[in-house]
Structures are given as C-alpha cells and as structure tokens.
Amino acid sequence: MSRDQIGEVTLEVQNISLSFGGVKALTDISFNVRQGEVRGIIGPNGAGKSSMLNCINGVYTPQQGTITLQGQSFKHMNPRQVAEMGIARTFQNLALFKGMSVLDNIMTGRNLRMKTGLLAQAFHLGPARQEEIAQREKVEQIIDFLEIQAWRKTPVGRLPYGLQKRVDLGRALAMEPKLLLLDEPMAGMNVEEKQDMSRFILDVNDEFGTTIVLIEHDMGVVMDLCDRVVVLDYGKKIGDGTPDEVRNNEDVIRAYLGTGH
C-alpha cells in the first residue's frame, strides 16, 4: 500500500543492542519509521519484538545505540518523557482497570493533557471542572470513533476480550499520540474481531494521520496493514522492506514462514 501521506523519517533506531544478564535480547538493530506509515515488526516468539518496543517507549534502556525521535537523539528516556513527546502504547497483556468503566479507562489516557493540579481535579474545583468537561468530550469522540457507545458505563472486566482490546486502543488514542506503538493488538482474537481491529487501525492512520508501529503474528494482517515491515529473529534483523519484499526474502521464509509456505 503506497499512501500519499507518508513523509520524512520521524523515528530512527540506530544500532540498538540490549542484554539481560549476558543474554542478548537485541543485537545491533537499525531501522526507521516514516511519518504517516504503518510499520510492522514481525518475527517468531522470542525474536525481540516487545523488547524493541520497550526500548522505544523508555521501559528498557539499551546498552548500545541511539533512538532519534523527530530529530532529537536519546540514549536514556523514561516512559513519561516518551509520552510527553507524543508516543503512546498498547500492551500485549491488557493494562486496563478492570473495575472501572470504559469511559473512565479511556479518561486515564487524558491525564497528560490535564493542566489543573490533582487536588483541584479531586475536588472538582472551578477550572478543573471545566477542564474535565472538555476532556470528556474528547473521550466521547474516541468512544464514538471506536463504536463502543453501548458499553460506555460498563466495567471493562465484563466486556469480551475483543472489546477490551478496543478500549486499550482508545486509552492510547486519548493521549493524542503522534506515534502509536501496538503490541500484538489482535492476539487472541477471532476472525471477525481481527477484521474490526484492522479497520480501526487503518482509520486511525488515515483520519488522524497517526504514525503506527505494529507487532503482529498474523501474516495476513501484516500484509494487509503495513507499508513496510522489519523482521527480527533471535534479536537480529533479518529482513526489512515492503510486505512483498519481506514475504519473498529467503531468510524470512526460513525463520518465520517455514519453507512450506
């Protein structure tokens, strides 16, 4: 899929190496992400995909290499700094508040955008009240966008898994990210849920212009959604290119697709 809005490089990952107690999770990984694209990261289990996302969003600090975001280079970043720079993330294992409603869960994504202090928020004082109303409007727009109006007040823990994943996406969107990191957004979903989630991911990319980095196991999904794909295996990069280029790469076929495909 070549789309007109894809622009300059916005994220540059250079020579990233990450080890845990002598075990190499990532070895000398380099790739870039362009403004407005959907960039896939694929590979077998244990390839280092989630570790790579954890480096990008400041959870892990790599021993070597730099990450450059919109021209600023970092060796060390914490998750709050990353969020303030406009990177949001969904997680493989849902990081939702199960007892809270859909609305309140998505509202937690707006905290970065809140200007008033916590005390004022807690007691709904003057400006905090007005601000909350404005923030709620944004959240309602996201709820409409993700077609989850019917469950606005439902505790998230009562929702089917596919809808919980949609709420997790909503919480990330509430941060109004420039770059959205999706860690296996379709893991555990049935075919229909995957189709829905694929549509929402493309809509986020098209309508909001959000740049997306996506980890996914389902090769069909990757081929349909991604503009370019980087392939990891045992923490090393073995392929990088368009979905077609990657699909026909011998190293990738051996490592990931199996020679039978």
C-alpha positions, 0 to 999 in steps of 0.5 A: 500500500503506497499512501500519499501521506507518508513523509520524512523519517520521524523515528530512527533506531540506530544500532540498538543492542540490549542484554539481560544478564549476558543474554542478548535480547537485541543485537545491533538493530537499525531501522526507521519509521516514516511519518504517516506509515504503518510499520510492522515488526514481525518475527517468531516468539522470542525474536525481540519484538516487545523488547524493541518496543520497550526500548522505544517507549523508555521501559528498557534502556539499551546498552548500545545505540541511539533512538532519534525521535523527530530529530532529537537523539536519546540514549536514556528516556523514561516512559513519561518523557516518551509520552510527553513527546507524543508516543503512546502504547498498547500492551500485549497483556491488557493494562486496563482497570478492570473495575472501572468503566470504559469511559473512565479507562479511556479518561486515564489516557487524558491525564497528560493533557490535564493542566489543573493540579490533582487536588483541584481535579479531586475536588472538582474545583472551578477550572478543573471542572471545566477542564474535565468537561472538555476532556470528556468530550474528547473521550466521547469522540474516541468512544464514538470513533471506536463504536463502543457507545453501548458499553460506555458505563460498563466495567471493562472486566465484563466486556469480551476480550475483543472489546477490551482490546478496543478500549486499550486502543482508545486509552492510547488514542486519548493521549493524542499520540503522534506515534502509536506503538501496538503490541500484538493488538489482535492476539487472541482474537477471532476472525471477525474481531481481527477484521474490526481491529484492522479497520480501526487501525487503518482509520486511525492512520488515515483520519488522524494521520497517526504514525503506527508501529505494529507487532503482529503474528498474523501474516495476513494482517501484516500484509494487509496493514503495513507499508513496510515491515522489519523482521527480527529473529533471535534479536537480529534483523533479518529482513526489512522492506515492503510486505512483498519484499519481506514475504519473498526474502529467503531468510524470512521464509526460513525463520518465520514462514517455514519453507512450506509456505 
